[in-house]
Amino acid sequence: MTTPTTQLSAVNSMLSTIGEAPVNSLSSGLVDAETAESVLNEVSRDVQSLGWNFNSESNYTVAADSDGYVVLPTEVVRADDVVKYRSSKNEYVQRGNRMYDKVNHTFNIGSSLTLNVVVLLAFDQLPEVARRFITVKASRLFQERVVGSDTLSTMNRADEEQAFLALKEMEGDNGDYNIFDDYGTASVLDRTIGTKVIRNGTSF
């Protein structure tokens, strides 16, 4: 029976790109297998840090600790304040694993914040399409670092492009994105926005 890609099967797929035999476990002790696992984890962090619908959470509340610091959970790699300002009011940004108050120039925020966050997921928690793209991209980078074959790199890049297109298609389907949800677009289309001037019974 076909099963979703595991971290072990991903590593073995990477080993196959350089002609290495598969391993039975991630603790095999084979140097190339350990290198492949390291590259796989690196690519997984890189891809997930971009933020996708499957690893993003809205309205995620983080409380301040006893020192007034809003410390982010270890799995959070990106955080953005839900409330947006276009003035000199509070503007909170992520610095390291804490939120920082850019207006008052301090980490001491003193209250909880509601954030939009991107979290790192374990490999087996990722959708299969994401696992496939990460595996293919990691395979290319692994081959380039260990063997350095331009021919293999070109072939792997073609597979990587197809996997990335599949990932973007899934993102569009799951995210249900709509340009009309954007205020900038809506304000152009909504003819009622703005002040109407009445002259001689005619609206302008």
C-alpha positions in Angstrom: 0.0 0.0 0.0 1.3 3.4 -0.9 1.9 5.6 2.2 2.8 9.3 2.7 6.4 10.2 2.5 8.3 9.7 5.8 11.5 11.4 6.9 13.3 8.1 6.4 11.9 7.6 2.9 12.8 11.2 2.0 16.4 10.6 3.2 16.6 7.4 1.1 15.2 9.3 -1.9 18.0 11.8 -1.4 20.6 9.1 -1.1 19.4 7.6 -4.4 20.4 10.8 -6.3 24.0 10.1 -5.5 23.8 6.3 -6.1 23.9 5.4 -2.4 21.9 2.4 -1.1 19.0 3.1 1.2 19.3 2.9 5.0 17.0 1.2 7.5 16.8 3.9 10.0 17.8 7.6 10.6 20.4 6.4 13.1 22.3 4.2 10.6 25.6 6.0 11.3 26.2 6.5 7.5 27.8 9.9 7.0 25.9 10.6 3.7 22.6 9.6 5.4 23.3 12.0 8.3 24.2 14.8 5.8 21.0 14.1 3.8 18.9 14.3 7.0 20.6 17.6 7.9 19.9 19.1 4.4 16.3 17.8 4.6 15.7 19.6 7.9 17.3 22.7 6.6 15.1 22.8 3.5 12.0 22.0 5.6 12.7 25.0 7.8 13.3 27.2 4.8 10.1 26.2 3.0 7.9 26.4 6.0 9.3 29.8 7.1 7.7 31.3 3.9 4.3 30.7 5.6 1.6 28.6 4.0 -2.0 28.1 4.8 -1.2 24.7 6.4 1.3 26.2 9.0 -0.2 29.6 9.6 -2.5 30.6 12.4 -4.5 33.8 12.9 -5.5 35.5 16.1 -2.9 33.5 18.1 -2.7 35.0 21.6 0.6 35.0 23.5 0.6 36.2 27.1 3.3 38.4 28.6 5.5 36.7 31.2 6.2 38.0 34.7 8.8 40.4 33.3 6.3 41.8 30.7 8.0 40.0 27.8 5.9 38.4 25.1 8.0 35.3 24.5 7.0 33.3 21.4 6.7 29.5 21.5 9.7 27.7 20.1 7.9 26.5 17.0 6.9 30.0 15.9 9.2 31.3 13.2 7.2 34.4 12.1 4.9 36.6 14.1 3.0 39.7 13.2 0.6 41.8 15.2 -3.0 41.4 14.1 -3.7 45.1 14.7 -2.3 47.3 11.9 -1.4 50.9 12.4 -0.5 53.6 9.9 0.6 56.1 12.6 3.0 56.3 15.5 0.9 54.1 17.8 2.1 50.8 19.1 3.8 48.7 16.5 5.1 45.3 17.6 7.6 43.2 15.7 9.4 39.9 16.2 13.0 40.1 17.4 14.5 36.7 18.1 11.9 34.8 20.1 10.3 37.9 21.6 8.0 40.7 20.4 9.5 44.2 20.5 7.7 47.5 20.9 9.2 49.8 18.2 7.5 52.9 19.5 8.6 52.6 23.1 11.9 50.8 22.2 11.5 48.0 24.6 10.7 44.3 24.9 8.7 45.0 28.0 5.2 45.1 26.5 3.4 44.2 29.7 0.3 42.6 28.2 -0.7 39.8 25.9 -0.6 40.2 22.1 -2.9 38.7 19.5 -0.7 37.7 16.5 -0.7 36.1 13.1 2.0 33.4 13.3 3.8 30.9 11.1 4.8 27.7 12.9 7.3 25.0 12.1 5.7 21.5 11.8 7.3 18.1 12.1 7.9 16.4 8.8 5.1 13.9 9.4 2.6 16.7 10.1 3.1 18.3 6.7 0.7 17.7 3.8 2.1 15.2 1.3 2.4 17.8 -1.4 4.7 19.8 0.9 6.7 16.8 1.9 7.2 16.0 -1.8 8.5 19.5 -2.7 10.8 19.6 0.3 12.2 16.1 -0.5 12.8 17.0 -4.2 14.4 20.4 -3.4 16.5 18.8 -0.6 17.6 16.0 -3.1 18.9 18.6 -5.5 20.8 20.6 -2.9 22.2 17.4 -1.4 23.4 16.1 -4.8 25.0 19.5 -5.6 26.9 19.6 -2.3 28.1 16.0 -2.3 28.6 15.2 -6.0 28.2 18.5 -7.9 26.9 17.0 -11.2 25.4 19.8 -13.4 23.5 17.1 -15.4 21.8 15.7 -12.4 21.1 19.2 -11.0 19.3 20.1 -14.2 17.1 17.0 -14.0 16.4 17.6 -10.4 15.4 21.2 -11.0 12.8 20.1 -13.5 11.3 17.8 -10.8 11.5 20.5 -8.3 9.6 22.9 -10.5 6.8 20.5 -10.9 6.6 19.8 -7.2 6.5 23.5 -6.5 3.7 24.1 -8.9 1.7 21.3 -7.1 2.4 22.9 -3.8 1.2 26.3 -5.0 -1.9 24.8 -6.5 -2.7 23.2 -3.1 -2.1 26.5 -1.4 -4.5 28.2 -3.6 -7.2 25.6 -3.1 -6.8 25.4 0.7 -6.3 29.1 1.2 -9.5 30.2 -0.7 -7.8 33.4 -1.6 -9.8 36.2 -3.2 -8.5 39.5 -4.4 -11.8 41.1 -3.3 -10.9 40.3 0.3 -8.2 43.0 0.0 -9.3 46.4 1.1 -7.2 48.1 -1.6 -9.0 46.3 -4.3 -12.4 46.6 -2.6 -12.1 50.3 -2.2 -11.5 50.8 -6.0 -14.5 48.6 -6.9 -16.8 50.1 -4.3 -18.2 53.3 -5.8 -19.8 54.3 -2.5 -16.5 54.8 -0.8 -15.5 58.5 -0.4 -17.5 61.7 -0.1 -20.2 62.5 -2.5 -20.6 66.0 -3.6 -24.2 67.1 -4.6 -24.5 69.8 -7.2 -27.8 70.7 -8.7 -29.2 67.3 -7.7 -26.4 65.4 -9.3 -23.9 63.2 -7.4 -20.2 63.5 -8.2 
